[in-house]
Amino acid sequence: MDEKQQRVGVVVSTYNQSITSRLREGALQTLHTAGFSDDRIELLEVPGAWEMPLAARHLAQRSDIHGVICLGAVIKGETSHDEHINRAVSTALMQLMVSTGKPIGFGLLTCNTMEQAIHRAGGNVGNKGIETAAAVLHMLRLAAPHTP
């Protein structure tokens, strides 16, 4: 597959939207900078992190999608609910990547506080949406045929 024909899916959780919108903006900016026009990007919004693996699977099973970027934010509350969500989602996305052979970017913030999330969504720790998109693009380049 020629790099210029590749298409990428982006799954974004709308839960903690003040954070995930920044992750989405960073990922889309990275894709645009890499030459991906809007018609080569399939954007799906899901209610929360729990729903990301199913949406990612839907995209990854499509022959016209070559990689998927998953973005969300789970912030610790008063219970251990966040730990169960984070573990299940990360395991499901890894299994999906291995089973489909397509890169699945893990841009799920798993923070203890909202402040930590803000710092990872364009603050002083960078933007994990940018990093996740860059990782998927890197893996797509590795998979693309190279001509001497």
PASEBA-1860 file (N, C-alpha, C; in nm, 3 decimals):
! residues 148
1> MDEKQQRV> 0.084/-0.119/0.000/0.000/0.000/0.000/0.088/0.124/0.000 ~ 0.069/0.207/-0.099/0.139/0.334/-0.108/0.098/0.423/0.010 ~ 0.197/0.487/0.073/0.170/0.573/0.189/0.065/0.680/0.157 ~ 0.059/0.727/0.035/-0.033/0.833/-0.003/-0.177/0.783/-0.013 ~ -0.197/0.651/-0.007/-0.331/0.595/-0.014/-0.378/0.542/0.122 ~ -0.292/0.548/0.221/-0.328/0.496/0.352/-0.435/0.583/0.417 ~ -0.521/0.517/0.493/-0.625/0.585/0.570/-0.610/0.545/0.716 ~ -0.645/0.637/0.802/-0.630/0.615/0.946/-0.764/0.645/1.014
9> GVVVSTYN> -0.796/0.563/1.113/-0.912/0.588/1.197/-0.869/0.653/1.327 ~ -0.954/0.740/1.379/-0.929/0.805/1.507/-1.054/0.784/1.593 ~ -1.036/0.721/1.709/-1.144/0.699/1.803/-1.120/0.791/1.922 ~ -1.219/0.874/1.952/-1.205/0.971/2.061/-1.321/0.957/2.158 ~ -1.287/0.942/2.284/-1.388/0.940/2.390/-1.436/1.083/2.416 ~ -1.567/1.099/2.433/-1.619/1.231/2.466/-1.627/1.254/2.617 ~ -1.600/1.150/2.696/-1.594/1.166/2.841/-1.466/1.242/2.874 ~ -1.472/1.338/2.964/-1.361/1.429/2.992/-1.323/1.506/2.865
17> QSITSRLR> -1.425/1.559/2.800/-1.407/1.622/2.669/-1.311/1.741/2.672 ~ -1.300/1.810/2.783/-1.205/1.921/2.789/-1.062/1.872/2.768 ~ -1.038/1.748/2.802/-0.905/1.687/2.781/-0.899/1.619/2.644 ~ -1.000/1.537/2.614/-0.993/1.457/2.491/-1.000/1.543/2.365 ~ -1.065/1.659/2.373/-1.067/1.746/2.255/-0.927/1.796/2.223 ~ -0.846/1.819/2.324/-0.707/1.861/2.302/-0.623/1.747/2.243 ~ -0.649/1.626/2.290/-0.580/1.509/2.234/-0.617/1.493/2.087 ~ -0.747/1.506/2.056/-0.795/1.494/1.919/-0.730/1.599/1.830
25> EGALQTLH> -0.727/1.723/1.876/-0.666/1.831/1.798/-0.520/1.802/1.769 ~ -0.447/1.753/1.870/-0.306/1.720/1.850/-0.286/1.608/1.750 ~ -0.369/1.504/1.760/-0.358/1.391/1.667/-0.391/1.434/1.524 ~ -0.499/1.510/1.508/-0.537/1.554/1.374/-0.433/1.647/1.313 ~ -0.378/1.735/1.395/-0.272/1.824/1.346/-0.152/1.743/1.298 ~ -0.117/1.640/1.373/-0.004/1.555/1.335/-0.032/1.482/1.204 ~ -0.153/1.430/1.189/-0.189/1.362/1.065/-0.188/1.459/0.946 ~ -0.242/1.579/0.965/-0.243/1.678/0.857/-0.101/1.716/0.817
33> TAGFSDDR> -0.015/1.735/0.916/0.124/1.770/0.889/0.194/1.658/0.811 ~ 0.154/1.535/0.835/0.212/1.419/0.765/0.151/1.400/0.626 ~ 0.056/1.486/0.587/0.000/1.478/0.453/-0.135/1.409/0.443 ~ -0.195/1.376/0.557/-0.327/1.313/0.555/-0.434/1.421/0.541 ~ -0.510/1.415/0.433/-0.623/1.504/0.417/-0.741/1.450/0.496 ~ -0.841/1.532/0.517/-0.956/1.490/0.597/-1.025/1.366/0.541 ~ -1.022/1.350/0.410/-1.088/1.233/0.350/-1.010/1.103/0.372 ~ -0.891/1.113/0.428/-0.812/0.993/0.462/-0.815/0.965/0.612
41> IELLEVPG> -0.900/1.038/0.684/-0.913/1.022/0.829/-1.059/0.992/0.862 ~ -1.082/0.881/0.930/-1.216/0.844/0.975/-1.223/0.869/1.125 ~ -1.305/0.963/1.167/-1.315/1.003/1.306/-1.443/0.945/1.367 ~ -1.427/0.871/1.477/-1.542/0.817/1.551/-1.536/0.867/1.694 ~ -1.647/0.920/1.742/-1.656/0.959/1.882/-1.735/0.852/1.957 ~ -1.687/0.819/2.076/-1.752/0.720/2.162/-1.778/0.784/2.298 ~ -1.875/0.730/2.374/-1.908/0.793/2.503/-1.795/0.793/2.605 ~ -1.717/0.686/2.610/-1.611/0.677/2.710/-1.503/0.581/2.667
49> AWEMPLAA> -1.404/0.564/2.753/-1.291/0.475/2.724/-1.337/0.330/2.707 ~ -1.436/0.290/2.784/-1.485/0.152/2.779/-1.528/0.112/2.638 ~ -1.582/0.207/2.562/-1.633/0.180/2.428/-1.526/0.188/2.319 ~ -1.408/0.234/2.351/-1.303/0.251/2.251/-1.264/0.121/2.181 ~ -1.245/0.009/2.250/-1.203/-0.112/2.179/-1.301/-0.158/2.071 ~ -1.430/-0.146/2.096/-1.529/-0.189/1.996/-1.524/-0.098/1.873 ~ -1.515/0.032/1.894/-1.504/0.125/1.782/-1.373/0.103/1.706 ~ -1.265/0.081/1.780/-1.136/0.055/1.716/-1.142/-0.074/1.634
57> RHLAQRSD> -1.208/-0.174/1.686/-1.224/-0.302/1.613/-1.303/-0.278/1.485 ~ -1.411/-0.202/1.495/-1.492/-0.170/1.377/-1.403/-0.109/1.268 ~ -1.318/-0.016/1.305/-1.229/0.049/1.208/-1.120/-0.046/1.160 ~ -1.057/-0.115/1.251/-0.942/-0.201/1.215/-0.982/-0.316/1.123 ~ -1.106/-0.358/1.130/-1.151/-0.468/1.043/-1.182/-0.421/0.902 ~ -1.186/-0.293/0.882/-1.211/-0.240/0.747/-1.084/-0.247/0.663 ~ -1.096/-0.291/0.541/-0.979/-0.305/0.454/-0.922/-0.169/0.413 ~ -1.002/-0.063/0.419/-0.954/0.068/0.378/-0.891/0.148/0.492
65> IHGVICLG> -0.889/0.092/0.613/-0.826/0.158/0.728/-0.698/0.082/0.761 ~ -0.588/0.155/0.773/-0.457/0.091/0.790/-0.400/0.104/0.930 ~ -0.455/0.191/1.010/-0.414/0.209/1.149/-0.521/0.287/1.223 ~ -0.521/0.273/1.356/-0.622/0.339/1.438/-0.555/0.408/1.556 ~ -0.597/0.529/1.582/-0.549/0.609/1.694/-0.663/0.616/1.797 ~ -0.637/0.573/1.919/-0.739/0.575/2.024/-0.703/0.679/2.130 ~ -0.797/0.768/2.159/-0.771/0.879/2.250/-0.881/0.888/2.355 ~ -0.840/0.899/2.479/-0.936/0.913/2.588/-0.865/0.954/2.715
73> AVIKGETS> -0.943/0.973/2.820/-0.887/1.012/2.950/-0.971/0.952/3.062 ~ -0.906/0.871/3.142/-0.968/0.816/3.262/-0.894/0.876/3.381 ~ -0.968/0.943/3.467/-0.907/1.009/3.582/-0.957/0.942/3.710 ~ -0.864/0.909/3.796/-0.897/0.837/3.918/-1.001/0.911/4.000 ~ -1.095/0.835/4.050/-1.197/0.890/4.139/-1.178/0.833/4.279 ~ -1.287/0.815/4.350/-1.281/0.768/4.488/-1.275/0.616/4.498 ~ -1.300/0.546/4.387/-1.299/0.399/4.389/-1.191/0.347/4.295 ~ -1.185/0.217/4.279/-1.086/0.155/4.189/-1.142/0.135/4.048
81> HDEHINRA> -1.256/0.194/4.020/-1.321/0.179/3.889/-1.224/0.209/3.774 ~ -1.145/0.314/3.789/-1.051/0.355/3.685/-0.951/0.245/3.652 ~ -0.904/0.173/3.751/-0.806/0.067/3.729/-0.864/-0.044/3.642 ~ -0.990/-0.079/3.667/-1.055/-0.185/3.589/-1.075/-0.141/3.444 ~ -1.119/-0.018/3.425/-1.137/0.036/3.290/-1.004/0.038/3.216 ~ -0.902/0.096/3.278/-0.772/0.111/3.212/-0.713/-0.023/3.173 ~ -0.717/-0.118/3.261/-0.660/-0.250/3.234/-0.735/-0.319/3.121 ~ -0.867/-0.317/3.127/-0.947/-0.384/3.025/-0.929/-0.320/2.888
89> VSTALMQL> -0.929/-0.189/2.882/-0.915/-0.119/2.754/-0.776/-0.142/2.696 ~ -0.673/-0.130/2.777/-0.537/-0.149/2.725/-0.517/-0.292/2.675 ~ -0.568/-0.390/2.747/-0.556/-0.529/2.704/-0.632/-0.553/2.573 ~ -0.754/-0.501/2.566/-0.835/-0.520/2.445/-0.769/-0.456/2.323 ~ -0.714/-0.335/2.339/-0.651/-0.268/2.226/-0.523/-0.339/2.182 ~ -0.446/-0.391/2.277/-0.326/-0.467/2.241/-0.364/-0.594/2.165 ~ -0.465/-0.664/2.214/-0.510/-0.786/2.146/-0.560/-0.754/2.006 ~ -0.629/-0.643/1.991/-0.677/-0.602/1.860/-0.562/-0.575/1.764
97> MVSTGKPI> -0.459/-0.507/1.812/-0.344/-0.477/1.729/-0.276/-0.606/1.683 ~ -0.255/-0.697/1.775/-0.187/-0.822/1.741/-0.273/-0.906/1.647 ~ -0.403/-0.913/1.672/-0.489/-0.999/1.589/-0.511/-0.943/1.449 ~ -0.514/-0.812/1.433/-0.536/-0.753/1.300/-0.406/-0.724/1.226 ~ -0.297/-0.713/1.300/-0.170/-0.676/1.237/-0.165/-0.529/1.197 ~ -0.258/-0.451/1.248/-0.260/-0.308/1.219/-0.222/-0.230/1.344 ~ -0.148/-0.120/1.327/-0.113/-0.040/1.445/-0.235/0.023/1.510 ~ -0.244/0.005/1.641/-0.351/0.065/1.720/-0.281/0.153/1.824
105> GFGLLTCN> -0.295/0.283/1.811/-0.228/0.377/1.901/-0.302/0.389/2.033 ~ -0.228/0.379/2.143/-0.285/0.385/2.276/-0.267/0.524/2.335 ~ -0.366/0.609/2.314/-0.363/0.745/2.365/-0.464/0.764/2.476 ~ -0.475/0.666/2.563/-0.566/0.674/2.677/-0.488/0.725/2.797 ~ -0.518/0.845/2.840/-0.455/0.898/2.960/-0.512/0.824/3.080 ~ -0.424/0.783/3.170/-0.465/0.712/3.292/-0.407/0.788/3.410 ~ -0.472/0.897/3.445/-0.416/0.993/3.540/-0.483/0.984/3.677 ~ -0.407/1.026/3.776/-0.459/1.033/3.912/-0.539/1.160/3.937
113> TMEQAIHR> -0.506/1.267/3.864/-0.573/1.395/3.885/-0.601/1.463/3.752 ~ -0.696/1.557/3.755/-0.725/1.636/3.636/-0.603/1.719/3.597 ~ -0.528/1.767/3.694/-0.407/1.844/3.665/-0.309/1.762/3.581 ~ -0.289/1.635/3.617/-0.202/1.549/3.538/-0.253/1.535/3.395 ~ -0.383/1.520/3.379/-0.441/1.506/3.246/-0.419/1.633/3.164 ~ -0.438/1.748/3.225/-0.418/1.875/3.155/-0.274/1.885/3.106 ~ -0.179/1.846/3.189/-0.037/1.852/3.151/-0.004/1.758/3.036 ~ -0.080/1.651/3.019/-0.054/1.553/2.914/-0.138/1.577/2.789
121> AGGNVGNK> -0.222/1.679/2.794/-0.307/1.713/2.680/-0.271/1.852/2.628 ~ -0.142/1.877/2.617/-0.094/2.004/2.565/-0.027/2.092/2.668 ~ -0.015/2.042/2.790/0.051/2.118/2.896/0.201/2.093/2.897 ~ 0.261/2.101/3.015/0.407/2.093/3.026/0.465/1.954/3.005 ~ 0.382/1.853/2.985/0.432/1.717/2.956/0.411/1.684/2.808 ~ 0.357/1.777/2.732/0.334/1.755/2.589/0.189/1.719/2.562 ~ 0.166/1.665/2.444/0.031/1.626/2.404/0.036/1.480/2.359 ~ -0.026/1.394/2.437/-0.024/1.251/2.407/-0.100/1.217/2.280
129> GIETAAAV> -0.189/1.306/2.235/-0.255/1.286/2.106/-0.155/1.295/1.993 ~ -0.065/1.392/2.002/0.042/1.406/1.903/0.132/1.283/1.906 ~ 0.172/1.242/2.024/0.262/1.127/2.038/0.198/0.998/1.986 ~ 0.070/0.980/2.014/0.002/0.859/1.969/-0.010/0.856/1.818 ~ -0.046/0.968/1.758/-0.055/0.975/1.612/0.082/0.951/1.549 ~ 0.186/1.009/1.607/0.322/0.990/1.554/0.363/0.843/1.562 ~ 0.326/0.775/1.668/0.361/0.633/1.681/0.290/0.549/1.575 ~ 0.162/0.577/1.551/0.089/0.502/1.447/0.149/0.532/1.310
137> LHMLRLAA> 0.182/0.657/1.281/0.245/0.691/1.153/0.379/0.620/1.136 ~ 0.455/0.612/1.243/0.583/0.541/1.238/0.562/0.394/1.202 ~ 0.466/0.332/1.266/0.438/0.190/1.238/0.385/0.170/1.097 ~ 0.307/0.264/1.046/0.260/0.254/0.908/0.376/0.264/0.810 ~ 0.472/0.350/0.839/0.590/0.361/0.752/0.670/0.232/0.752 ~ 0.679/0.166/0.867/0.750/0.039/0.873/0.683/-0.068/0.788 ~ 0.550/-0.063/0.781/0.474/-0.162/0.707/0.467/-0.132/0.557 ~ 0.491/-0.006/0.520/0.480/0.033/0.378/0.595/-0.025/0.299
145> PHTP> 0.568/-0.066/0.175/0.677/-0.119/0.092/0.777/-0.007/0.061 ~ 0.902/-0.043/0.064/1.008/0.052/0.035/1.072/0.017/-0.098 ~ 1.093/0.118/-0.181/1.158/0.095/-0.308/1.299/0.152/-0.301 ~ 1.394/0.081/-0.357/1.534/0.128/-0.350/1.558/0.251/-0.435
END
